[in-house]
Amino acid sequence: MDELYVICRTDEIEDAEATGFVLMRAEASGDAAPYPILITRKGNNFYGFENACPHEGERLDVTPGHFMDEEGNFLECGRHHAQFDIDTGHCFIGPCQGQRLTPIKLVVDEGDVCLTGVLLAEE
């Protein structure tokens, strides 16, 4: 089984919200590289994505911490205003329409939201 890395507690992410984190991923070369991710919540379900718009690979949160449209219904790229479904990452409006955010594998374990399937660098 893949290792679980605790990212946050479930109660740290409100329903219909997204929170960003910058982790350090272990690269094949042995170096550590920043790994920006975001986690969304819809009811009791949590979804994770790499924080990179498929249009140009830039982070969605041009304004730090701002991931959602004004009504809080969709993830939104702060640069080009592409909009993404909060639970699938599918882009339905904007220059990358039809593409999707890269998902990351999350596991909820005893109230912790954990990342798995990727090797993080040791601190």
C-alpha positions as CSV (number, residue, x, y, z in Angstrom):
1,M,0.0,0.0,0.0
2,D,1.2,3.5,-0.8
3,E,2.3,5.7,2.1
4,L,-0.3,8.2,3.4
5,Y,0.8,11.8,4.0
6,V,-1.6,13.8,6.3
7,I,-2.4,17.2,4.6
8,C,-5.0,18.6,7.0
9,R,-8.0,17.7,9.1
10,T,-11.4,17.3,7.4
11,D,-12.9,20.2,9.4
12,E,-10.2,22.6,8.0
13,I,-12.0,22.6,4.6
14,E,-15.5,24.0,4.5
15,D,-18.2,22.5,2.3
16,A,-18.0,24.0,-1.3
17,E,-14.6,25.5,-0.6
18,A,-11.1,24.8,-1.8
19,T,-7.8,25.1,0.1
20,G,-4.3,25.1,-1.4
21,F,-1.2,23.6,-0.1
22,V,2.4,23.6,-1.3
23,L,4.2,20.4,-0.6
24,M,7.6,19.2,-1.6
25,R,7.7,16.2,-3.9
26,A,10.7,14.0,-4.2
27,E,12.0,14.0,-7.8
28,A,13.7,11.0,-9.6
29,S,17.0,12.9,-9.3
30,G,16.7,13.0,-5.6
31,D,16.0,16.7,-5.5
32,A,12.8,18.2,-3.9
33,A,10.5,20.3,-6.0
34,P,7.5,22.4,-5.0
35,Y,4.2,20.5,-5.5
36,P,1.2,22.9,-5.3
37,I,-2.1,21.1,-4.8
38,L,-5.6,22.0,-3.9
39,I,-8.3,20.1,-2.0
40,T,-12.0,20.7,-2.5
41,R,-14.9,19.5,-0.4
42,K,-18.5,18.7,-1.5
43,G,-20.5,17.5,1.4
44,N,-18.5,14.7,3.0
45,N,-16.5,14.1,-0.1
46,F,-13.0,15.5,-0.7
47,Y,-11.3,15.9,-4.1
48,G,-7.7,16.7,-4.8
49,F,-6.0,18.3,-7.8
50,E,-2.6,19.6,-8.8
51,N,-2.8,23.3,-8.6
52,A,-2.0,23.9,-12.3
53,C,-4.4,25.1,-15.0
54,P,-4.3,22.8,-18.0
55,H,-4.2,25.9,-20.3
56,E,-0.7,27.1,-19.5
57,G,0.3,25.2,-16.4
58,E,0.1,28.2,-14.1
59,R,-1.4,28.0,-10.6
60,L,-5.1,28.7,-10.3
61,D,-4.7,31.0,-7.3
62,V,-3.1,34.0,-8.9
63,T,-4.6,35.8,-5.9
64,P,-3.3,33.8,-2.9
65,G,-6.0,31.5,-1.6
66,H,-8.6,32.4,-4.3
67,F,-9.8,29.3,-6.1
68,M,-13.5,29.7,-6.4
69,D,-15.8,31.8,-8.5
70,E,-17.7,34.6,-6.7
71,E,-20.7,32.3,-5.8
72,G,-18.5,29.5,-4.6
73,N,-19.9,27.0,-7.2
74,F,-16.8,26.3,-9.3
75,L,-13.0,26.3,-9.2
76,E,-11.7,29.2,-11.3
77,C,-8.3,30.1,-12.8
78,G,-7.4,33.5,-11.6
79,R,-5.4,34.2,-14.8
80,H,-7.8,33.3,-17.6
81,H,-11.0,32.7,-15.7
82,A,-11.4,29.1,-16.9
83,Q,-14.0,27.4,-14.7
84,F,-13.8,23.8,-13.4
85,D,-16.2,21.4,-11.8
86,I,-15.4,21.3,-8.0
87,D,-15.4,17.5,-7.8
88,T,-14.2,16.3,-11.3
89,G,-11.8,19.1,-12.2
90,H,-13.4,19.2,-15.7
91,C,-13.2,22.6,-17.5
92,F,-16.5,23.7,-18.9
93,I,-15.7,27.4,-19.6
94,G,-12.5,29.0,-20.8
95,P,-9.5,28.4,-23.0
96,C,-9.0,24.9,-21.8
97,Q,-12.6,23.8,-22.2
98,G,-12.9,20.0,-22.4
99,Q,-9.6,19.4,-20.5
100,R,-9.4,18.8,-16.8
101,L,-7.2,19.4,-13.7
102,T,-4.8,16.6,-12.9
103,P,-6.4,14.7,-10.0
104,I,-4.4,13.5,-7.0
105,K,-5.4,10.5,-4.8
106,L,-6.8,11.4,-1.4
107,V,-7.8,9.1,1.5
108,V,-9.8,10.3,4.5
109,D,-8.4,8.5,7.5
110,E,-9.8,9.1,11.0
111,G,-10.6,12.8,10.3
112,D,-7.4,13.4,8.4
113,V,-7.3,14.2,4.7
114,C,-4.3,12.3,3.4
115,L,-2.4,12.3,0.1
116,T,-1.2,9.0,-1.4
117,G,0.3,7.7,-4.6
118,V,3.1,10.3,-4.7
119,L,6.5,10.4,-2.9
120,L,7.0,13.5,-0.9
121,A,10.4,14.8,0.1
122,E,11.4,14.4,3.7
123,E,11.6,17.6,5.7
